[in-house]
Amino acid sequence: VVDIGAALDVLADTLKALKYKNLDELPQFKGKLTTTEFLCHYVFEAISKAARNGALGEDGKGLTKIKVTLHETDLARAWFEGPV
């Protein structure tokens, strides 16, 4: 449905700012509890915005729903799913 290369670029750019950082000390997360569920929503918002703006390819503008799942371990995971 979307340009996979573009989707990977958006994901990489979204995660780059978080890499090896104490999330609770980042200005954009000030006062937030940075749980895995919170991060799912953060990634969801970035990918949804990219889809709406055409950054995932022209077909990406037609997405109606996105689900983001993060795995902490093989037993622990969280997700966020919502409309674009």
C-alpha positions in Angstrom: 0.0 0.0 0.0 2.9 2.4 0.8 6.4 2.9 -0.5 8.3 0.7 2.0 11.5 2.6 1.5 9.8 5.9 2.4 8.1 4.2 5.4 11.5 3.0 6.6 13.0 6.4 6.2 10.1 8.0 8.2 10.5 5.4 10.9 14.3 5.9 11.0 13.9 9.7 11.3 11.3 9.3 14.0 13.5 7.0 16.1 16.8 8.8 15.5 16.0 11.5 18.0 15.2 8.9 20.6 18.3 6.6 20.1 20.4 6.1 23.2 18.6 8.9 25.0 16.9 9.1 28.4 13.4 9.7 27.1 12.2 11.3 30.3 14.8 14.1 29.8 13.8 15.0 26.2 12.0 18.4 25.9 9.2 17.0 23.7 8.4 14.5 26.5 8.6 16.8 29.5 6.0 15.8 32.0 5.1 12.7 30.2 5.4 9.1 31.3 7.3 7.5 28.4 5.8 4.0 28.6 5.9 1.7 25.7 2.2 2.5 25.0 3.1 6.2 24.9 5.9 5.5 22.4 3.6 3.5 20.2 1.3 6.6 20.0 4.3 8.9 19.3 5.5 6.7 16.4 1.9 6.4 15.2 1.5 10.2 15.0 4.7 10.6 13.0 3.8 7.9 10.5 0.2 9.2 10.2 1.5 12.7 9.5 3.8 11.3 6.9 1.0 9.4 5.3 -1.3 12.5 5.1 1.5 14.6 3.7 2.3 12.1 0.9 5.7 11.2 2.3 4.8 7.5 2.1 4.0 7.7 -1.6 0.7 8.8 -3.2 -1.1 5.6 -2.2 -0.2 6.4 1.5 -2.6 9.3 1.4 -5.4 6.7 1.2 -4.5 4.9 4.4 -7.4 4.8 6.8 -5.8 3.1 9.8 -2.3 2.4 11.1 -1.2 0.0 13.9 2.1 0.4 15.6 3.4 -2.4 17.8 6.6 -2.3 19.9 8.1 -5.4 21.5 10.1 -4.9 24.7 10.7 -8.7 25.1 9.3 -11.8 23.6 6.6 -11.6 26.3 6.0 -7.9 26.6 4.6 -5.7 23.9 2.3 -2.8 23.4 0.5 -1.2 20.4 -1.5 1.7 19.3 -4.0 1.6 16.5 -6.1 4.4 15.1 -7.4 6.3 12.1 -5.0 8.3 10.0 
